[in-house]
Amino acid sequence: MEQINFTFIKALHTNKQIYLTYYKNGQRITQTGFLQFVDSLGNLFVFIDKVFELKNKMKLSELIDVRFV
């Protein structure tokens, strides 16, 4: 979790593209895009995907891994 926090902080400050892996409806999903907002108290983050450029609100608890592209 510490590595995810570090990557989120760096992604927010540098606007670098990230690669997310998370669970949704019992499936493991991977996406590439940009982090826009993180609310650790609300267990929420906002991610803009690279393909459709849509804003996605996701739960931090669903995250498996975050890496820079």
PQR file with spaces between the fields and no chain letter, atoms N, CA, C, O and H, PARSE charges and radii, in Angstrom:
ATOM       1  N    MET     1       0.822   -1.196    0.000 -0.4000 1.5000
ATOM       2  CA   MET     1       0.000    0.000    0.000 -0.0000 2.0000
ATOM       3  C    MET     1       0.866    1.260    0.000  0.5500 1.7000
ATOM       4  O    MET     1       0.484    2.279   -0.575 -0.5500 1.4000
ATOM       5  N    GLU     2       2.004    1.188    0.631 -0.4000 1.5000
ATOM       6  CA   GLU     2       2.920    2.328    0.671 -0.0000 2.0000
ATOM       7  C    GLU     2       3.409    2.689   -0.727  0.5500 1.7000
ATOM       8  O    GLU     2       3.530    3.869   -1.056 -0.5500 1.4000
ATOM       9  H    GLU     2       2.314    0.360    1.098  0.4000 1.0000
ATOM      10  N    GLN     3       3.687    1.689   -1.544 -0.4000 1.5000
ATOM      11  CA   GLN     3       4.136    1.922   -2.917 -0.0000 2.0000
ATOM      12  C    GLN     3       3.020    2.560   -3.749  0.5500 1.7000
ATOM      13  O    GLN     3       3.286    3.428   -4.581 -0.5500 1.4000
ATOM      14  H    GLN     3       3.589    0.730   -1.277  0.4000 1.0000
ATOM      15  N    ILE     4       1.784    2.138   -3.530 -0.4000 1.5000
ATOM      16  CA   ILE     4       0.644    2.729   -4.238 -0.0000 2.0000
ATOM      17  C    ILE     4       0.499    4.198   -3.854  0.5500 1.7000
ATOM      18  O    ILE     4       0.277    5.040   -4.724 -0.5500 1.4000
ATOM      19  H    ILE     4       1.567    1.433   -2.854  0.4000 1.0000
ATOM      20  N    ASN     5       0.620    4.518   -2.577 -0.4000 1.5000
ATOM      21  CA   ASN     5       0.541    5.914   -2.132 -0.0000 2.0000
ATOM      22  C    ASN     5       1.621    6.766   -2.777  0.5500 1.7000
ATOM      23  O    ASN     5       1.344    7.869   -3.247 -0.5500 1.4000
ATOM      24  H    ASN     5       0.800    3.835   -1.870  0.4000 1.0000
ATOM      25  N    PHE     6       2.837    6.268   -2.804 -0.4000 1.5000
ATOM      26  CA   PHE     6       3.942    6.996   -3.419 -0.0000 2.0000
ATOM      27  C    PHE     6       3.679    7.238   -4.900  0.5500 1.7000
ATOM      28  O    PHE     6       3.899    8.342   -5.396 -0.5500 1.4000
ATOM      29  H    PHE     6       3.061    5.371   -2.423  0.4000 1.0000
ATOM      30  N    THR     7       3.212    6.216   -5.606 -0.4000 1.5000
ATOM      31  CA   THR     7       2.924    6.337   -7.039 -0.0000 2.0000
ATOM      32  C    THR     7       1.794    7.333   -7.273  0.5500 1.7000
ATOM      33  O    THR     7       1.867    8.138   -8.202 -0.5500 1.4000
ATOM      34  H    THR     7       3.033    5.318   -5.203  0.4000 1.0000
ATOM      35  N    PHE     8       0.748    7.290   -6.444 -0.4000 1.5000
ATOM      36  CA   PHE     8      -0.354    8.244   -6.569 -0.0000 2.0000
ATOM      37  C    PHE     8       0.125    9.686   -6.384  0.5500 1.7000
ATOM      38  O    PHE     8      -0.244   10.566   -7.161 -0.5500 1.4000
ATOM      39  H    PHE     8       0.688    6.636   -5.690  0.4000 1.0000
ATOM      40  N    ILE     9       0.934    9.924   -5.372 -0.4000 1.5000
ATOM      41  CA   ILE     9       1.441   11.275   -5.115 -0.0000 2.0000
ATOM      42  C    ILE     9       2.258   11.781   -6.292  0.5500 1.7000
ATOM      43  O    ILE     9       2.085   12.915   -6.738 -0.5500 1.4000
ATOM      44  H    ILE     9       1.234    9.208   -4.741  0.4000 1.0000
ATOM      45  N    LYS    10       3.141   10.942   -6.788 -0.4000 1.5000
ATOM      46  CA   LYS    10       3.983   11.333   -7.924 -0.0000 2.0000
ATOM      47  C    LYS    10       3.143   11.541   -9.192  0.5500 1.7000
ATOM      48  O    LYS    10       3.402   12.466   -9.962 -0.5500 1.4000
ATOM      49  H    LYS    10       3.281   10.020   -6.426  0.4000 1.0000
ATOM      50  N    ALA    11       2.149   10.693   -9.405 -0.4000 1.5000
ATOM      51  CA   ALA    11       1.290   10.813  -10.584 -0.0000 2.0000
ATOM      52  C    ALA    11       0.470   12.106  -10.544  0.5500 1.7000
ATOM      53  O    ALA    11       0.270   12.744  -11.578 -0.5500 1.4000
ATOM      54  H    ALA    11       1.938    9.942   -8.780  0.4000 1.0000
ATOM      55  N    LEU    12       0.001   12.489   -9.368 -0.4000 1.5000
ATOM      56  CA   LEU    12      -0.767   13.727   -9.230 -0.0000 2.0000
ATOM      57  C    LEU    12       0.090   14.958   -9.500  0.5500 1.7000
ATOM      58  O    LEU    12      -0.364   15.911  -10.134 -0.5500 1.4000
ATOM      59  H    LEU    12       0.164   11.971   -8.529  0.4000 1.0000
ATOM      60  N    HIS    13       1.323   14.935   -9.022 -0.4000 1.5000
ATOM      61  CA   HIS    13       2.195   16.107   -9.163 -0.0000 2.0000
ATOM      62  C    HIS    13       2.843   16.222  -10.534  0.5500 1.7000
ATOM      63  O    HIS    13       3.161   17.329  -10.968 -0.5500 1.4000
ATOM      64  H    HIS    13       1.692   14.161   -8.507  0.4000 1.0000
ATOM      65  N    THR    14       3.042   15.122  -11.216 -0.4000 1.5000
ATOM      66  CA   THR    14       3.741   15.157  -12.503 -0.0000 2.0000
ATOM      67  C    THR    14       2.814   14.932  -13.696  0.5500 1.7000
ATOM      68  O    THR    14       3.214   15.132  -14.843 -0.5500 1.4000
ATOM      69  H    THR    14       2.784   14.223  -10.864  0.4000 1.0000
ATOM      70  N    ASN    15       1.576   14.516  -13.425 -0.4000 1.5000
ATOM      71  CA   ASN    15       0.599   14.189  -14.470 -0.0000 2.0000
ATOM      72  C    ASN    15       1.124   13.120  -15.429  0.5500 1.7000
ATOM      73  O    ASN    15       0.834   13.148  -16.625 -0.5500 1.4000
ATOM      74  H    ASN    15       1.251   14.353  -12.494  0.4000 1.0000
ATOM      75  N    LYS    16       1.898   12.178  -14.887 -0.4000 1.5000
ATOM      76  CA   LYS    16       2.388   11.054  -15.687 -0.0000 2.0000
ATOM      77  C    LYS    16       1.297    9.999  -15.815  0.5500 1.7000
ATOM      78  O    LYS    16       0.445    9.847  -14.940 -0.5500 1.4000
ATOM      79  H    LYS    16       2.133   12.155  -13.916  0.4000 1.0000
ATOM      80  N    GLN    17       1.347    9.291  -16.907 -0.4000 1.5000
ATOM      81  CA   GLN    17       0.381    8.227  -17.172 -0.0000 2.0000
ATOM      82  C    GLN    17       0.668    7.029  -16.265  0.5500 1.7000
ATOM      83  O    GLN    17       1.824    6.678  -16.027 -0.5500 1.4000
ATOM      84  H    GLN    17       2.040    9.414  -17.618  0.4000 1.0000
ATOM      85  N    ILE    18      -0.407    6.406  -15.761 -0.4000 1.5000
ATOM      86  CA   ILE    18      -0.247    5.244  -14.891 -0.0000 2.0000
ATOM      87  C    ILE    18      -1.012    4.051  -15.457  0.5500 1.7000
ATOM      88  O    ILE    18      -1.897    4.186  -16.302 -0.5500 1.4000
ATOM      89  H    ILE    18      -1.346    6.691  -15.954  0.4000 1.0000
ATOM      90  N    TYR    19      -0.638    2.900  -14.962 -0.4000 1.5000
ATOM      91  CA   TYR    19      -1.233    1.615  -15.343 -0.0000 2.0000
ATOM      92  C    TYR    19      -1.872    1.049  -14.087  0.5500 1.7000
ATOM      93  O    TYR    19      -1.165    0.716  -13.136 -0.5500 1.4000
ATOM      94  H    TYR    19       0.081    2.791  -14.276  0.4000 1.0000
ATOM      95  N    LEU    20      -3.205    0.932  -14.064 -0.4000 1.5000
ATOM      96  CA   LEU    20      -3.946    0.443  -12.906 -0.0000 2.0000
ATOM      97  C    LEU    20      -4.366   -1.007  -13.071  0.5500 1.7000
ATOM      98  O    LEU    20      -4.729   -1.441  -14.164 -0.5500 1.4000
ATOM      99  H    LEU    20      -3.779    1.202  -14.837  0.4000 1.0000
ATOM     100  N    THR    21      -4.316   -1.742  -11.989 -0.4000 1.5000
ATOM     101  CA   THR    21      -4.898   -3.075  -11.935 -0.0000 2.0000
ATOM     102  C    THR    21      -5.826   -3.078  -10.729  0.5500 1.7000
ATOM     103  O    THR    21      -5.417   -2.730   -9.622 -0.5500 1.4000
ATOM     104  H    THR    21      -4.022   -1.389  -11.100  0.4000 1.0000
ATOM     105  N    TYR    22      -7.078   -3.473  -10.948 -0.4000 1.5000
ATOM     106  CA   TYR    22      -8.067   -3.435   -9.871 -0.0000 2.0000
ATOM     107  C    TYR    22      -9.132   -4.504  -10.089  0.5500 1.7000
ATOM     108  O    TYR    22      -9.248   -5.088  -11.166 -0.5500 1.4000
ATOM     109  H    TYR    22      -7.410   -3.755  -11.848  0.4000 1.0000
ATOM     110  N    TYR    23      -9.911   -4.741   -9.021 -0.4000 1.5000
ATOM     111  CA   TYR    23     -11.040   -5.671   -9.090 -0.0000 2.0000
ATOM     112  C    TYR    23     -12.328   -4.899   -9.325  0.5500 1.7000
ATOM     113  O    TYR    23     -12.556   -3.859   -8.707 -0.5500 1.4000
ATOM     114  H    TYR    23      -9.817   -4.267   -8.146  0.4000 1.0000
ATOM     115  N    LYS    24     -13.172   -5.408  -10.219 -0.4000 1.5000
ATOM     116  CA   LYS    24     -14.498   -4.844  -10.416 -0.0000 2.0000
ATOM     117  C    LYS    24     -15.440   -5.991  -10.747  0.5500 1.7000
ATOM     118  O    LYS    24     -15.210   -6.738  -11.699 -0.5500 1.4000
ATOM     119  H    LYS    24     -12.987   -6.253  -10.721  0.4000 1.0000
ATOM     120  N    ASN    25     -16.486   -6.126   -9.969 -0.4000 1.5000
ATOM     121  CA   ASN    25     -17.467   -7.203  -10.137 -0.0000 2.0000
ATOM     122  C    ASN    25     -16.801   -8.577  -10.188  0.5500 1.7000
ATOM     123  O    ASN    25     -17.200   -9.441  -10.969 -0.5500 1.4000
ATOM     124  H    ASN    25     -16.672   -5.519   -9.196  0.4000 1.0000
ATOM     125  N    GLY    26     -15.783   -8.770   -9.349 -0.4000 1.5000
ATOM     126  CA   GLY    26     -15.107  -10.056   -9.265 -0.0000 2.0000
ATOM     127  C    GLY    26     -14.095  -10.333  -10.357  0.5500 1.7000
ATOM     128  O    GLY    26     -13.510  -11.416  -10.395 -0.5500 1.4000
ATOM     129  H    GLY    26     -15.459   -8.068   -8.714  0.4000 1.0000
ATOM     130  N    GLN    27     -13.875   -9.367  -11.253 -0.4000 1.5000
ATOM     131  CA   GLN    27     -12.901   -9.549  -12.332 -0.0000 2.0000
ATOM     132  C    GLN    27     -11.701   -8.635  -12.134  0.5500 1.7000
ATOM     133  O    GLN    27     -11.814   -7.535  -11.593 -0.5500 1.4000
ATOM     134  H    GLN    27     -14.350   -8.488  -11.221  0.4000 1.0000
ATOM     135  N    ARG    28     -10.567   -9.111  -12.579 -0.4000 1.5000
ATOM     136  CA   ARG    28      -9.336   -8.327  -12.528 -0.0000 2.0000
ATOM     137  C    ARG    28      -9.251   -7.515  -13.827  0.5500 1.7000
ATOM     138  O    ARG    28      -9.275   -8.081  -14.919 -0.5500 1.4000
ATOM     139  H    ARG    28     -10.474  -10.005  -13.018  0.4000 1.0000
ATOM     140  N    ILE    29      -9.150   -6.183  -13.700 -0.4000 1.5000
ATOM     141  CA   ILE    29      -9.158   -5.285  -14.850 -0.0000 2.0000
ATOM     142  C    ILE    29      -7.895   -4.425  -14.829  0.5500 1.7000
ATOM     143  O    ILE    29      -7.426   -4.012  -13.768 -0.5500 1.4000
ATOM     144  H    ILE    29      -9.130   -5.723  -12.813  0.4000 1.0000
ATOM     145  N    THR    30      -7.356   -4.165  -16.013 -0.4000 1.5000
ATOM     146  CA   THR    30      -6.203   -3.269  -16.142 -0.0000 2.0000
ATOM     147  C    THR    30      -6.570   -2.136  -17.095  0.5500 1.7000
ATOM     148  O    THR    30      -7.239   -2.349  -18.107 -0.5500 1.4000
ATOM     149  H    THR    30      -7.736   -4.500  -16.875  0.4000 1.0000
ATOM     150  N    GLN    31      -6.120   -0.926  -16.754 -0.4000 1.5000
ATOM     151  CA   GLN    31      -6.371    0.251  -17.569 -0.0000 2.0000
ATOM     152  C    GLN    31      -5.167    1.173  -17.517  0.5500 1.7000
ATOM     153  O    GLN    31      -4.388    1.160  -16.563 -0.5500 1.4000
ATOM     154  H    GLN    31      -5.577   -0.753  -15.933  0.4000 1.0000
ATOM     155  N    THR    32      -5.035    1.972  -18.562 -0.4000 1.5000
ATOM     156  CA   THR    32      -3.989    2.983  -18.626 -0.0000 2.0000
ATOM     157  C    THR    32      -4.654    4.347  -18.699  0.5500 1.7000
ATOM     158  O    THR    32      -5.659    4.513  -19.390 -0.5500 1.4000
ATOM     159  H    THR    32      -5.668    1.982  -19.336  0.4000 1.0000
ATOM     160  N    GLY    33      -4.098    5.328  -17.986 -0.4000 1.5000
ATOM     161  CA   GLY    33      -4.667    6.667  -18.010 -0.0000 2.0000
ATOM     162  C    GLY    33      -4.000    7.586  -17.014  0.5500 1.7000
ATOM     163  O    GLY    33      -2.833    7.408  -16.664 -0.5500 1.4000
ATOM     164  H    GLY    33      -3.281    5.193  -17.425  0.4000 1.0000
ATOM     165  N    PHE    34      -4.759    8.574  -16.559 -0.4000 1.5000
ATOM     166  CA   PHE    34      -4.218    9.610  -15.678 -0.0000 2.0000
ATOM     167  C    PHE    34      -5.047    9.721  -14.410  0.5500 1.7000
ATOM     168  O    PHE    34      -6.275    9.641  -14.437 -0.5500 1.4000
ATOM     169  H    PHE    34      -5.707    8.717  -16.844  0.4000 1.0000
ATOM     170  N    LEU    35      -4.348    9.908  -13.300 -0.4000 1.5000
ATOM     171  CA   LEU    35      -4.994   10.094  -12.011 -0.0000 2.0000
ATOM     172  C    LEU    35      -5.382   11.565  -11.889  0.5500 1.7000
ATOM     173  O    LEU    35      -4.576   12.449  -12.177 -0.5500 1.4000
ATOM     174  H    LEU    35      -3.350    9.973  -13.278  0.4000 1.0000
ATOM     175  N    GLN    36      -6.618   11.824  -11.460 -0.4000 1.5000
ATOM     176  CA   GLN    36      -7.062   13.206  -11.328 -0.0000 2.0000
ATOM     177  C    GLN    36      -7.246   13.630   -9.877  0.5500 1.7000
ATOM     178  O    GLN    36      -6.964   14.777   -9.528 -0.5500 1.4000
ATOM     179  H    GLN    36      -7.273   11.106  -11.225  0.4000 1.0000
ATOM     180  N    PHE    37      -7.717   12.719   -9.027 -0.4000 1.5000
ATOM     181  CA   PHE    37      -8.067   13.093   -7.660 -0.0000 2.0000
ATOM     182  C    PHE    37      -8.011   11.864   -6.762  0.5500 1.7000
ATOM     183  O    PHE    37      -8.362   10.762   -7.183 -0.5500 1.4000
ATOM     184  H    PHE    37      -7.945   11.788   -9.310  0.4000 1.0000
ATOM     185  N    VAL    38      -7.565   12.062   -5.513 -0.4000 1.5000
ATOM     186  CA   VAL    38      -7.553   10.978   -4.527 -0.0000 2.0000
ATOM     187  C    VAL    38      -8.142   11.488   -3.223  0.5500 1.7000
ATOM     188  O    VAL    38      -7.748   12.544   -2.729 -0.5500 1.4000
ATOM     189  H    VAL    38      -7.280   12.958   -5.172  0.4000 1.0000
ATOM     190  N    ASP    39      -9.083   10.742   -2.667 -0.4000 1.5000
ATOM     191  CA   ASP    39      -9.679   11.032   -1.364 -0.0000 2.0000
ATOM     192  C    ASP    39      -9.497    9.802   -0.493  0.5500 1.7000
ATOM     193  O    ASP    39     -10.316    8.884   -0.513 -0.5500 1.4000
ATOM     194  H    ASP    39      -9.404    9.884   -3.069  0.4000 1.0000
ATOM     195  N    SER    40      -8.414    9.794    0.272 -0.4000 1.5000
ATOM     196  CA   SER    40      -8.108    8.605    1.076 -0.0000 2.0000
ATOM     197  C    SER    40      -9.110    8.413    2.219  0.5500 1.7000
ATOM     198  O    SER    40      -9.382    7.278    2.612 -0.5500 1.4000
ATOM     199  H    SER    40      -7.749   10.540    0.288  0.4000 1.0000
ATOM     200  N    LEU    41      -9.654    9.488    2.747 -0.4000 1.5000
ATOM     201  CA   LEU    41     -10.648    9.352    3.819 -0.0000 2.0000
ATOM     202  C    LEU    41     -11.965    8.797    3.293  0.5500 1.7000
ATOM     203  O    LEU    41     -12.657    8.058    3.993 -0.5500 1.4000
ATOM     204  H    LEU    41      -9.434   10.409    2.427  0.4000 1.0000
ATOM     205  N    GLY    42     -12.306    9.150    2.072 -0.4000 1.5000
ATOM     206  CA   GLY    42     -13.536    8.665    1.466 -0.0000 2.0000
ATOM     207  C    GLY    42     -13.356    7.378    0.685  0.5500 1.7000
ATOM     208  O    GLY    42     -14.309    6.879    0.086 -0.5500 1.4000
ATOM     209  H    GLY    42     -11.744    9.750    1.503  0.4000 1.0000
ATOM     210  N    ASN    43     -12.128    6.825    0.681 -0.4000 1.5000
ATOM     211  CA   ASN    43     -11.816    5.578   -0.015 -0.0000 2.0000
ATOM     212  C    ASN    43     -12.156    5.682   -1.502  0.5500 1.7000
ATOM     213  O    ASN    43     -12.770    4.775   -2.064 -0.5500 1.4000
ATOM     214  H    ASN    43     -11.354    7.230    1.167  0.4000 1.0000
ATOM     215  N    LEU    44     -11.757    6.795   -2.143 -0.4000 1.5000
ATOM     216  CA   LEU    44     -12.165    7.083   -3.500 -0.0000 2.0000
ATOM     217  C    LEU    44     -11.031    7.729   -4.289  0.5500 1.7000
ATOM     218  O    LEU    44     -10.236    8.490   -3.737 -0.5500 1.4000
ATOM     219  H    LEU    44     -11.258    7.532   -1.686  0.4000 1.0000
ATOM     220  N    PHE    45     -10.959    7.422   -5.583 -0.4000 1.5000
ATOM     221  CA   PHE    45     -10.071    8.157   -6.472 -0.0000 2.0000
ATOM     222  C    PHE    45     -10.724    8.301   -7.834  0.5500 1.7000
ATOM     223  O    PHE    45     -11.594    7.512   -8.202 -0.5500 1.4000
ATOM     224  H    PHE    45     -11.604    6.803   -6.032  0.4000 1.0000
ATOM     225  N    VAL    46     -10.301    9.311   -8.577 -0.4000 1.5000
ATOM     226  CA   VAL    46     -10.846    9.584   -9.900 -0.0000 2.0000
ATOM     227  C    VAL    46      -9.729    9.379  -10.911  0.5500 1.7000
ATOM     228  O    VAL    46      -8.635    9.926  -10.776 -0.5500 1.4000
ATOM     229  H    VAL    46      -9.594    9.951   -8.277  0.4000 1.0000
ATOM     230  N    PHE    47     -10.030    8.580  -11.925 -0.4000 1.5000
ATOM     231  CA   PHE    47      -9.071    8.160  -12.927 -0.0000 2.0000
ATOM     232  C    PHE    47      -9.653    8.439  -14.308  0.5500 1.7000
ATOM     233  O    PHE    47     -10.809    8.106  -14.569 -0.5500 1.4000
ATOM     234  H    PHE    47     -10.919    8.135  -12.034  0.4000 1.0000
ATOM     235  N    ILE    48      -8.865    9.048  -15.199 -0.4000 1.5000
ATOM     236  CA   ILE    48      -9.308    9.306  -16.566 -0.0000 2.0000
ATOM     237  C    ILE    48      -8.627    8.287  -17.465  0.5500 1.7000
ATOM     238  O    ILE    48      -7.402    8.287  -17.593 -0.5500 1.4000
ATOM     239  H    ILE    48      -7.926    9.319  -14.988  0.4000 1.0000
ATOM     240  N    ASP    49      -9.419    7.414  -18.090 -0.4000 1.5000
ATOM     241  CA   ASP    49      -8.816    6.361  -18.904 -0.0000 2.0000
ATOM     242  C    ASP    49      -8.304    6.921  -20.233  0.5500 1.7000
ATOM     243  O    ASP    49      -8.826    7.906  -20.756 -0.5500 1.4000
ATOM     244  H    ASP    49     -10.414    7.414  -17.986  0.4000 1.0000
ATOM     245  N    LYS    50      -7.290    6.280  -20.752 -0.4000 1.5000
ATOM     246  CA   LYS    50      -6.605    6.731  -21.960 -0.0000 2.0000
ATOM     247  C    LYS    50      -7.446    6.501  -23.215  0.5500 1.7000
ATOM     248  O    LYS    50      -7.405    7.319  -24.134 -0.5500 1.4000
ATOM     249  H    LYS    50      -6.866    5.480  -20.327  0.4000 1.0000
ATOM     250  N    VAL    51      -8.190    5.431  -23.274 -0.4000 1.5000
ATOM     251  CA   VAL    51      -8.917    5.043  -24.482 -0.0000 2.0000
ATOM     252  C    VAL    51     -10.122    5.952  -24.747  0.5500 1.7000
ATOM     253  O    VAL    51     -10.242    6.532  -25.827 -0.5500 1.4000
ATOM     254  H    VAL    51      -8.223    4.766  -22.527  0.4000 1.0000
ATOM     255  N    PHE    52     -11.007    6.072  -23.762 -0.4000 1.5000
ATOM     256  CA   PHE    52     -12.252    6.819  -23.961 -0.0000 2.0000
ATOM     257  C    PHE    52     -12.231    8.208  -23.329  0.5500 1.7000
ATOM     258  O    PHE    52     -13.154    8.997  -23.534 -0.5500 1.4000
ATOM     259  H    PHE    52     -10.910    5.601  -22.885  0.4000 1.0000
ATOM     260  N    GLU    53     -11.186    8.510  -22.565 -0.4000 1.5000
ATOM     261  CA   GLU    53     -11.039    9.779  -21.843 -0.0000 2.0000
ATOM     262  C    GLU    53     -12.240   10.062  -20.945  0.5500 1.7000
ATOM     263  O    GLU    53     -12.697   11.200  -20.840 -0.5500 1.4000
ATOM     264  H    GLU    53     -10.436    7.869  -22.399  0.4000 1.0000
ATOM     265  N    LEU    54     -12.740    9.014  -20.304 -0.4000 1.5000
ATOM     266  CA   LEU    54     -13.856    9.132  -19.381 -0.0000 2.0000
ATOM     267  C    LEU    54     -13.355    9.175  -17.944  0.5500 1.7000
ATOM     268  O    LEU    54     -12.359    8.534  -17.609 -0.5500 1.4000
ATOM     269  H    LEU    54     -12.369    8.090  -20.389  0.4000 1.0000
ATOM     270  N    LYS    55     -14.050    9.934  -17.091 -0.4000 1.5000
ATOM     271  CA   LYS    55     -13.729    9.956  -15.671 -0.0000 2.0000
ATOM     272  C    LYS    55     -14.357    8.749  -15.008  0.5500 1.7000
ATOM     273  O    LYS    55     -15.546    8.482  -15.180 -0.5500 1.4000
ATOM     274  H    LYS    55     -14.859   10.455  -17.363  0.4000 1.0000
ATOM     275  N    ASN    56     -13.560    8.026  -14.256 -0.4000 1.5000
ATOM     276  CA   ASN    56     -14.025    6.846  -13.530 -0.0000 2.0000
ATOM     277  C    ASN    56     -13.777    7.052  -12.045  0.5500 1.7000
ATOM     278  O    ASN    56     -12.639    7.271  -11.629 -0.5500 1.4000
ATOM     279  H    ASN    56     -12.594    8.243  -14.116  0.4000 1.0000
ATOM     280  N    LYS    57     -14.836    6.984  -11.244 -0.4000 1.5000
ATOM     281  CA   LYS    57     -14.690    7.015   -9.792 -0.0000 2.0000
ATOM     282  C    LYS    57     -14.542    5.578   -9.321  0.5500 1.7000
ATOM     283  O    LYS    57     -15.360    4.717   -9.649 -0.5500 1.4000
ATOM     284  H    LYS    57     -15.760    6.806  -11.583  0.4000 1.0000
ATOM     285  N    MET    58     -13.493    5.328   -8.552 -0.4000 1.5000
ATOM     286  CA   MET    58     -13.229    3.970   -8.074 -0.0000 2.0000
ATOM     287  C    MET    58     -12.899    3.984   -6.593  0.5500 1.7000
ATOM     288  O    MET    58     -12.489    5.003   -6.037 -0.5500 1.4000
ATOM     289  H    MET    58     -12.830    6.027   -8.286  0.4000 1.0000
ATOM     290  N    LYS    59     -13.086    2.839   -5.971 -0.4000 1.5000
ATOM     291  CA   LYS    59     -12.739    2.690   -4.562 -0.0000 2.0000
ATOM     292  C    LYS    59     -11.276    2.298   -4.438  0.5500 1.7000
ATOM     293  O    LYS    59     -10.783    1.457   -5.190 -0.5500 1.4000
ATOM     294  H    LYS    59     -13.419    2.011   -6.423  0.4000 1.0000
ATOM     295  N    LEU    60     -10.589    2.910   -3.490 -0.4000 1.5000
ATOM     296  CA   LEU    60      -9.191    2.554   -3.238 -0.0000 2.0000
ATOM     297  C    LEU    60      -9.061    1.102   -2.804  0.5500 1.7000
ATOM     298  O    LEU    60      -8.049    0.459   -3.081 -0.5500 1.4000
ATOM     299  H    LEU    60     -10.990    3.594   -2.880  0.4000 1.0000
ATOM     300  N    SER    61     -10.066    0.588   -2.134 -0.4000 1.5000
ATOM     301  CA   SER    61     -10.012   -0.793   -1.645 -0.0000 2.0000
ATOM     302  C    SER    61     -10.048   -1.814   -2.777  0.5500 1.7000
ATOM     303  O    SER    61      -9.709   -2.977   -2.557 -0.5500 1.4000
ATOM     304  H    SER    61     -10.889    1.110   -1.909  0.4000 1.0000
ATOM     305  N    GLU    62     -10.450   -1.411   -3.986 -0.4000 1.5000
ATOM     306  CA   GLU    62     -10.491   -2.324   -5.129 -0.0000 2.0000
ATOM     307  C    GLU    62      -9.166   -2.402   -5.861  0.5500 1.7000
ATOM     308  O    GLU    62      -8.987   -3.263   -6.723 -0.5500 1.4000
ATOM     309  H    GLU    62     -10.725   -0.466   -4.165  0.4000 1.0000
ATOM     310  N    LEU    63      -8.236   -1.518   -5.535 -0.4000 1.5000
ATOM     311  CA   LEU    63      -6.933   -1.484   -6.223 -0.0000 2.0000
ATOM     312  C    LEU    63      -6.074   -2.683   -5.875  0.5500 1.7000
ATOM     313  O    LEU    63      -6.025   -3.136   -4.732 -0.5500 1.4000
ATOM     314  H    LEU    63      -8.381   -0.819   -4.835  0.4000 1.0000
ATOM     315  N    ILE    64      -5.398   -3.184   -6.900 -0.4000 1.5000
ATOM     316  CA   ILE    64      -4.420   -4.248   -6.700 -0.0000 2.0000
ATOM     317  C    ILE    64      -3.009   -3.679   -6.873  0.5500 1.7000
ATOM     318  O    ILE    64      -2.125   -3.924   -6.051 -0.5500 1.4000
ATOM     319  H    ILE    64      -5.438   -2.817   -7.830  0.4000 1.0000
ATOM     320  N    ASP    65      -2.811   -2.913   -7.958 -0.4000 1.5000
ATOM     321  CA   ASP    65      -1.482   -2.390   -8.256 -0.0000 2.0000
ATOM     322  C    ASP    65      -1.577   -1.113   -9.089  0.5500 1.7000
ATOM     323  O    ASP    65      -2.510   -0.944   -9.875 -0.5500 1.4000
ATOM     324  H    ASP    65      -3.529   -2.714   -8.626  0.4000 1.0000
ATOM     325  N    VAL    66      -0.608   -0.218   -8.911 -0.4000 1.5000
ATOM     326  CA   VAL    66      -0.495    1.004   -9.698 -0.0000 2.0000
ATOM     327  C    VAL    66       0.968    1.162  -10.089  0.5500 1.7000
ATOM     328  O    VAL    66       1.853    1.085   -9.237 -0.5500 1.4000
ATOM     329  H    VAL    66       0.149   -0.355   -8.272  0.4000 1.0000
ATOM     330  N    ARG    67       1.224    1.382  -11.374 -0.4000 1.5000
ATOM     331  CA   ARG    67       2.582    1.561  -11.872 -0.0000 2.0000
ATOM     332  C    ARG    67       2.604    2.652  -12.930  0.5500 1.7000
ATOM     333  O    ARG    67       1.582    2.958  -13.544 -0.5500 1.4000
ATOM     334  H    ARG    67       0.505    1.445  -12.066  0.4000 1.0000
ATOM     335  N    PHE    68       3.781    3.237  -13.136 -0.4000 1.5000
ATOM     336  CA   PHE    68       3.935    4.193  -14.234 -0.0000 2.0000
ATOM     337  C    PHE    68       4.114    3.450  -15.542  0.5500 1.7000
ATOM     338  O    PHE    68       4.738    2.390  -15.590 -0.5500 1.4000
ATOM     339  H    PHE    68       4.611    2.988  -12.637  0.4000 1.0000
ATOM     340  N    VAL    69       3.560    4.015  -16.599 -0.4000 1.5000
ATOM     341  CA   VAL    69       3.654    3.411  -17.930 -0.0000 2.0000
ATOM     342  C    VAL    69       5.061    3.633  -18.461  0.5500 1.7000
ATOM     343  O    VAL    69       5.376    3.209  -19.573 -0.5500 1.4000
ATOM     344  H    VAL    69       3.053    4.876  -16.560  0.4000 1.0000
